[in-house]
Amino acid sequence: MVYSILNIVLIIGVLVGFATLVTVAKQNASESQNILMITCGCAFVSILSYTLEINTTSLEAAKVAIKFGYLGKSFVMLFFLMFLASYCKANIPKGIFALLFIFNTALLGIIMTFERHELYYKNVRWTEEGLFAHTAFDRGICYWMFMAVMVCLLLWYVILSFYEMVRRRGIERKRLILLTVAGFVPACFLVLYLLGVLSNFDPVPLGIVTSCALITTNVVKYGLLDTMQLVKEQIIENTSEGLIVVDNNENLLFANAMAKQIIPALEGGADSGLIKSLFSNQKRETVINAGGRNYEIRISQITDESHSGDIRGYVAWILDMTFVNEYAEEMIRLRHEAEKATIAKSSFLAHMSHEIRTPMNAIIGFSDLCLKLEPEGQLSEYVENIRESSKTLLNLINEILDISKIESGKMQLVDIEYSMKSLVREVISEVLPQAEAKNLTLRFRMERGMPSQLKGDGMRVKEIMLNLLSNALKYTREGYILLKLREAERKEGKVLLEITVKDTGIGIKEEDKERIFRKFEQTDGQKNYGVEGTGLGLAIVKSMAEMMDGSVEVESTYGKGSLFRVRIWQEILDEKTSEEYSGSNDEDAKDMLGQLKDSLSENKEEKKSLHFKDMTVLVVDDNLVNLRVASGLLKYYGIQVDVASSGKESLKLIKDKNYNIVFLDQMMPEMDGVETLKNIRNMGESYHDLPVVALTANAIVGVREEMLSLGFDDYLSKPIELPDLEEILIKFGNPDDEPSKEEAQDTKREEKGIDPEFSGLLAAGFDVDAGLRICGDKEAYKEILNVYRESAPDQQEKLLRALNEEDFERYTILIHALKSASASIGANDISKLALAHEKAGKAGDHQYIRDEFHTFMEEYKKVIKVLEESHF
Ligand code: ADP
């Protein structure tokens, strides 16, 4: 009965063994699959031979079955271990397997010939004892050797699979559990057999059957030989990127070969410090250098989508960035080189244009002069032509200068306070004559509610408007041109100004709308034939708008007209809003012109005949020219004027004499205005009420409040404007009624027009009118021009010294004084340059001063040369 059951079990075992063999064979070919197939083949042979053996009835047949069985038994464990090693990627030297294979093959040879010697079996016989008739034998030395090897292999197998099982997670662990049990069962059975517990029954084949069942389950249920899985693993293992996987608690789960190569410390397992340092970076990006290469670590999360995206761990991707970095560096280097080249080109252009501008100014200046001296006749017509052509040429040069300044990064915005209404008025008055000449209607409209006083680069805003309007004029033959201003947005004390210029001109094709904003791009050659242009205007408008955090856009219907819209941010200085301001020349051109002219002269108030006979004032300024201008102006009102060129000197004078007002320059070397004021107030109680007026070149709103808070009684901006000065004089003194002689002289000057004596200055671009106005009269102007010229070498030396000693504070004070001195004589160009240096000094942009010093000096010398040649 037991025998029959055993027989049935064994037959089932044979079937299971066969099924396993088929299952494994059906899987896609891989190295592991091949080894497992051999293992299953061996197992099948073992189980089949044992089934045959217990069913034999003679010793000879049993011997054949035994020999057949050893064909499988000799190798089954060896191949099973080889499979496990290959599956787990355990590093077992191939030589060991080769040795074992040789040993087992030799043993097989011994077994095959066991009747002829006593090395394996001794005394082989047939016995009827026990459950069934079977062979019996005594064991020889080789038998024990084989058993020892089998036990060792099984132990090795169980330990290795158990170790891997503990290390792995998920499906991998499940597979290894089955593999461990598949080794453990036959191991136990073998030990039981060797201990003789089961008398003559050998349970090892049954153990092998169990293993077969487990392997089949593993293959079918857990995809043990899933090739795609293997491929994925291979890719992960062999990819050129390092991969490290950790769980939520930063326990190392896996590191591929590349990761171990880059960070050899990973080889030894999970060093928690190392893992922390790799994964704890908040930015989730770390740079490491290994073997002369740069790697970047990017961390990504492993989320479990089936569990509402729970985070299961992190993957660190170690990317080799060496090539990318080298490439990027090369690109940056090339970009720098290209930038340097364009800066050099732009700087050359800027210099050239600047050089050309000077003689151009002379040509226009002299043409102006000729026209003033000889307004009628044939010659004047020619001169008029020269003047017009020169203006066009100058315009072009200015555009090139602008664009090259923008390109070389030298274009800086100069923020000043300005009135939007005045700006519009100036712009309209400039373009109106051209519109009239072309018989075009010019309309303008500034919406109600816009802030009246703004701070920004008013000059550039004006340039934007003029550029757009002159284009509209150029490209419109009939119809109208509209300039519209409105507030698009307001936030944090700033207004987004929207300037729209609309025309009924030739329009722009859809495909050209992009490129017209590029440099030197012009469109529609045929239609525009005969229209002057460089293709720079819109590029300049765009760059300027962008510098003011703004934008420019165009809408156009080809053949019907265009609309350009510029939006720029400007600071609001005054909460006061203006009324709607609009006009048009279509109904009554004269009216509009008249209106403009009226409004333009709005500010030029009639000068009152003020006189202050009993007034004594002190003017303190470190710059001689400024001193002369101020004292000249004050004398014009009959005031007695003392001057001091430093704070220290002024203190002495104030102690000795009673002054009605002290005009104190705010920026002076050594003892500045604020310190001097403090010293004056500390001189005693009687000095507490002495009116001290700050002289400053900053004409922006808010300065007055700042000056008052510093203890000054009022402030006056340089260059001094007569109405402002008069206001101060009236505030702190009592005018008498006697008219001044100087006033009479001034009237005379106005009648005469500009004196030819100043033609040289005019030609050199001096604003002679402003000079005369500021200095009071012709004589005072000439005198101040002389002082300016005489003090120049000293100024130059001081500036150079301050620069060489890197004393930029002093440099800024000196240049500040030179700025207003230059503005006082009408040398506006040099005054503007000085302003840029002063701004740079205040902003700490010392490099700008170093770079631009030479250019500044050249310009300064040119001004001096003009003064020397004028012989006043
Ligand atoms: P340009 O000096 O040639 O006027 P711009 O940069 O100012 O250079 O303009 C570039 C091109 O854009 C012009 O050549 C012209 O074809 C087109 N353009 C500009 N403004 C207008 C406009 N108001 N109407 C039609 N075309 C215009």
Boltz pocket constraint, residues with backbone or C-beta under 6 A from the ligand:
constraints:
  - pocket:
      binder: B
      contacts: [[A, 467], [A, 468], [A, 471], [A, 472], [A, 475], [A, 503], [A, 505], [A, 506], [A, 507], [A, 508], [A, 516], [A, 517], [A, 518], [A, 521], [A, 522], [A, 523], [A, 524], [A, 528], [A, 532], [A, 533], [A, 534], [A, 535], [A, 536], [A, 537], [A, 538], [A, 539], [A, 562]]
      max_distance: 6.0
